Amino acid sequence: MIYSESMADRPKSLSRKNAASKKMSRTRSARTQAASDPLDGFLQAAAHALALPIEAAWLPAIKANLAVNLEMASLVAEFPLPDGSEPAPIFRA
């Protein structure tokens, strides 16, 4: 038998492996694009988990709001507290 490059002459298992490999490659590239900015990936995952449809026009505003919230949260988390600190039972202004 003469070796040929055509798909018809390849064993079925090789063509299936190639198709699976291409599919995995597309999936990886989609994950890489989403992971290029962690907030984008988080927004997509959260919207999917909550079955929440988000219009593309709103994504920049949502992402900006989330970035501000995360920055504020990091300020609170970085504030040093003594080891003996207890939460206040009642907050009074």
VMD Tcl script that draws the C-alpha trace (Angstrom):
set ca {
  {0.00 0.00 0.00}
  {1.31 3.44 -0.91}
  {1.20 6.15 1.78}
  {-1.10 8.99 0.84}
  {-1.87 12.30 2.59}
  {-5.57 12.27 1.78}
  {-8.07 11.91 4.60}
  {-9.74 9.00 2.83}
  {-6.59 6.89 3.21}
  {-6.08 7.66 6.90}
  {-7.40 5.33 9.53}
  {-10.61 6.58 11.12}
  {-9.00 6.74 14.57}
  {-6.40 9.26 13.37}
  {-8.98 11.55 11.83}
  {-11.05 11.37 15.05}
  {-7.97 12.20 17.12}
  {-7.22 15.16 14.89}
  {-10.80 16.41 15.18}
  {-10.69 16.03 18.98}
  {-7.33 17.79 19.08}
  {-8.68 20.71 17.04}
  {-11.74 20.96 19.29}
  {-9.55 21.01 22.42}
  {-7.34 23.64 20.81}
  {-10.36 25.88 20.15}
  {-11.54 25.38 23.74}
  {-8.10 26.25 25.10}
  {-7.90 29.38 22.97}
  {-11.35 30.46 24.20}
  {-10.21 29.94 27.80}
  {-6.98 31.83 27.11}
  {-8.91 34.77 25.69}
  {-11.21 34.81 28.70}
  {-8.28 34.42 31.07}
  {-6.34 37.28 29.49}
  {-8.14 39.57 31.93}
  {-9.30 37.84 35.12}
  {-12.33 40.11 35.43}
  {-13.58 39.08 32.00}
  {-13.35 35.43 32.93}
  {-15.00 36.06 36.29}
  {-17.87 37.99 34.70}
  {-18.47 35.25 32.15}
  {-18.36 32.51 34.79}
  {-20.60 34.38 37.21}
  {-23.15 35.20 34.52}
  {-23.16 31.58 33.41}
  {-23.48 30.24 36.97}
  {-26.40 32.56 37.68}
  {-27.96 32.06 34.23}
  {-27.86 35.83 33.95}
  {-27.94 37.24 30.42}
  {-25.68 40.28 30.13}
  {-25.78 42.50 27.07}
  {-22.36 43.17 25.56}
  {-22.92 46.92 25.85}
  {-23.08 46.61 29.64}
  {-19.90 44.58 30.10}
  {-17.46 47.55 30.28}
  {-19.58 49.29 32.94}
  {-19.99 46.09 34.96}
  {-16.27 45.39 34.70}
  {-15.38 48.94 35.82}
  {-17.76 48.71 38.79}
  {-16.32 45.34 39.80}
  {-12.78 46.72 39.56}
  {-13.67 49.61 41.89}
  {-15.39 47.22 44.34}
  {-12.36 44.92 44.36}
  {-10.05 47.87 45.00}
  {-12.18 48.98 47.96}
  {-12.28 45.43 49.30}
  {-8.49 45.19 49.08}
  {-8.17 48.36 51.18}
  {-10.38 46.84 53.87}
  {-8.57 43.49 53.72}
  {-5.14 45.16 54.03}
  {-6.09 47.13 57.14}
  {-4.11 45.70 60.06}
  {-6.17 44.51 63.01}
  {-4.78 43.47 66.38}
  {-5.12 39.78 67.20}
  {-7.51 40.49 70.07}
  {-10.03 42.41 67.96}
  {-13.63 41.35 68.31}
  {-16.52 42.36 66.06}
  {-18.82 44.98 67.51}
  {-22.15 43.46 68.58}
  {-24.04 46.60 67.58}
  {-22.84 49.29 65.21}
  {-23.58 52.82 66.38}
  {-22.66 55.88 64.38}
}
mol new
graphics top color blue
foreach p $ca { graphics top sphere $p radius 0.5 }
foreach p [lrange $ca 0 end-1] q [lrange $ca 1 end] { graphics top cylinder $p $q radius 0.2 }
display resetview
